[in-house]
Amino acid sequence: MPDHRQTVALVTGGGRGIGHAIVRQLAREGAAVAVLDLDGAVAEGAAAELKAAGHRAVALTADITDPTAVEAAVAAAEAALGPLTLLVNNAGFTDAGDLVGLSLDSWRRETAINLDGPYHCLRAVLPRMAARGAGAVVNIASVNGVRFFGNPAYSAAKAGVINLTLAVASEYGRHGIRCNAVLPGSVRTANRSWEIRLEKDPRVFDKLARWYPLGRVAEPEDIARAVSFLGSADAAYITGASLPVDGGLLAGMNVMIEEFILESKD
Ligand SMILES: NC(=O)c1ccc[n+]([C@@H]2O[C@H](COP(=O)([O-])OP(=O)(O)OC[C@H]3O[C@@H](n4cnc5c(N)ncnc54)[C@H](O)[C@@H]3O)[C@@H](O)[C@H]2O)c1
């Protein structure tokens, strides 16, 4: 199990879904955690839960698309918990499924949250870490950043996050800062895009399972464990990596293989 007793982490979107699983995981492993969320109530709820379990935590309400608010939140996190050693860029959003249905407004909104947001957080945190000569960043990208599975604006932004990961790893390695990306496939959360699909078909996660060689979609904790590892000293020589945590989705076209290659042998 990674040891996070020296970790002071800031997790964006830490009030719900994958972010909530990440703050719980890091706290269990010893970290002090700043839970940042646009929704102040869920940030407060997650921080209160951690504190009730004996962990150090603070809730921060901020919109990552606003660089001034992000700078203030980072300063507040350090005032409450001490110098940040780990940034997890987790907050993200999509609800626009295809290019035809994509408006300029949704393009701007999705790229603002998914790409500009992590950039604002990096701008606020990296100079602080660099001045101390140490730090780690884990960016939550997506399998959508390397293959197309719908949601074009979101996917373009996630591809940007993967490249931003490379930029940070290249430029900040000399300051003792590592930066890696995690690429989840489908994760069972109640985010907006899953809500829309679940409204149409309550069995969507069960139906998706056959596309995954491991036979299921991810739980938020599957992603949290990978984040914890990449953010810990156990990953001391890993930087610039994009780690799929996708049950094998990117490994191949297993449905095509089953339906056309294996079937043709019968
Ligand atoms: N759920 C999946 O299937 C899946 C798959 C691949 C990648 N991801 C990525 O994982 C991350 C988390 O996804 P999730 O499913 O847990 O989402 P979620 O909607 O359940 O939780 C996201 C949290 O981020 C917060 N947030 C949204 N916009 C924000 C903003 N502008 N500023 C601050 N906080 C903001 C929300 O309030 C919410 O609490 C996202 O980056 C998402 O793209 C999710």
The ligand as an SDF file (V2000), in Angstrom:
LIG
                    3D

 44 48  0  0  0  0  0  0  0  0999 V2000
  -17.0630    8.4450  -15.0510 N   0  0  0  0  0  0  0  0  0  0  0  0
  -16.4300    8.0220  -16.1420 C   0  0  0  0  0  0  0  0  0  0  0  0
  -16.8720    7.1050  -16.8410 O   0  0  0  0  0  0  0  0  0  0  0  0
  -15.1270    8.6770  -16.5550 C   0  0  0  0  0  0  0  0  0  0  0  0
  -14.3730    8.0660  -17.5610 C   0  0  0  0  0  0  0  0  0  0  0  0
  -13.1670    8.6260  -17.9570 C   0  0  0  0  0  0  0  0  0  0  0  0
  -12.7250    9.7900  -17.3460 C   0  0  0  0  0  0  0  0  0  0  0  0
  -13.4680   10.3750  -16.3740 N   0  0  0  0  0  0  0  0  0  0  0  0
  -12.9570   11.6060  -15.7780 C   0  0  0  0  0  0  0  0  0  0  0  0
  -12.8780   11.4750  -14.3890 O   0  0  0  0  0  0  0  0  0  0  0  0
  -13.0900   12.7510  -13.7740 C   0  0  0  0  0  0  0  0  0  0  0  0
  -14.2030   12.6500  -12.7410 C   0  0  0  0  0  0  0  0  0  0  0  0
  -15.3760   12.1860  -13.3610 O   0  0  0  0  0  0  0  0  0  0  0  0
  -16.6520   11.7130  -12.5330 P   0  0  0  0  0  0  0  0  0  0  0  0
  -17.3560   10.7390  -13.3630 O   0  0  0  0  0  0  0  0  0  0  0  0
  -16.2490   11.3560  -11.1490 O   0  0  0  0  0  0  0  0  0  0  0  0
  -17.5000   13.0740  -12.5210 O   0  0  0  0  0  0  0  0  0  0  0  0
  -18.6180   13.6010  -11.4650 P   0  0  0  0  0  0  0  0  0  0  0  0
  -19.4810   14.5150  -12.2550 O   0  0  0  0  0  0  0  0  0  0  0  0
  -19.2240   12.4670  -10.7220 O   0  0  0  0  0  0  0  0  0  0  0  0
  -17.7520   14.4580  -10.4420 O   0  0  0  0  0  0  0  0  0  0  0  0
  -17.0340   15.5790  -10.9010 C   0  0  0  0  0  0  0  0  0  0  0  0
  -16.9050   16.5770   -9.7750 C   0  0  0  0  0  0  0  0  0  0  0  0
  -16.2090   17.7220  -10.3290 O   0  0  0  0  0  0  0  0  0  0  0  0
  -16.8790   18.9090   -9.9310 C   0  0  0  0  0  0  0  0  0  0  0  0
  -16.6790   19.9460  -10.9420 N   0  0  0  0  0  0  0  0  0  0  0  0
  -17.2460   20.0180  -12.1780 C   0  0  0  0  0  0  0  0  0  0  0  0
  -16.8830   21.1560  -12.7900 N   0  0  0  0  0  0  0  0  0  0  0  0
  -16.0530   21.8010  -11.9340 C   0  0  0  0  0  0  0  0  0  0  0  0
  -15.3860   23.0430  -11.9850 C   0  0  0  0  0  0  0  0  0  0  0  0
  -15.4970   23.8340  -13.0600 N   0  0  0  0  0  0  0  0  0  0  0  0
  -14.6320   23.4210  -10.9410 N   0  0  0  0  0  0  0  0  0  0  0  0
  -14.5320   22.6170   -9.8360 C   0  0  0  0  0  0  0  0  0  0  0  0
  -15.1450   21.4330   -9.7190 N   0  0  0  0  0  0  0  0  0  0  0  0
  -15.9120   21.0420  -10.7560 C   0  0  0  0  0  0  0  0  0  0  0  0
  -18.3540   18.5120   -9.8120 C   0  0  0  0  0  0  0  0  0  0  0  0
  -19.0650   19.4140   -8.9550 O   0  0  0  0  0  0  0  0  0  0  0  0
  -18.2580   17.0880   -9.2570 C   0  0  0  0  0  0  0  0  0  0  0  0
  -18.2870   17.0760   -7.8410 O   0  0  0  0  0  0  0  0  0  0  0  0
  -13.3960   13.7250  -14.9110 C   0  0  0  0  0  0  0  0  0  0  0  0
  -12.2170   14.3830  -15.3120 O   0  0  0  0  0  0  0  0  0  0  0  0
  -13.8670   12.8070  -16.0130 C   0  0  0  0  0  0  0  0  0  0  0  0
  -13.6780   13.3520  -17.2860 O   0  0  0  0  0  0  0  0  0  0  0  0
  -14.6630    9.8510  -15.9550 C   0  0  0  0  0  0  0  0  0  0  0  0
  1  2  1  0
  2  3  2  0
  2  4  1  0
  4  5  1  0
  4 44  2  0
  5  6  2  0
  6  7  1  0
  7  8  2  0
  8  9  1  0
  8 44  1  0
  9 10  1  0
  9 42  1  0
 10 11  1  0
 11 12  1  0
 11 40  1  0
 12 13  1  0
 13 14  1  0
 14 15  2  0
 14 16  1  0
 14 17  1  0
 17 18  1  0
 18 19  2  0
 18 20  1  0
 18 21  1  0
 21 22  1  0
 22 23  1  0
 23 24  1  0
 23 38  1  0
 24 25  1  0
 25 26  1  0
 25 36  1  0
 26 27  1  0
 26 35  1  0
 27 28  2  0
 28 29  1  0
 29 30  1  0
 29 35  2  0
 30 31  1  0
 30 32  2  0
 32 33  1  0
 33 34  2  0
 34 35  1  0
 36 37  1  0
 36 38  1  0
 38 39  1  0
 40 41  1  0
 40 42  1  0
 42 43  1  0
M  CHG  2   8   1  16  -1
M  END
$$$$
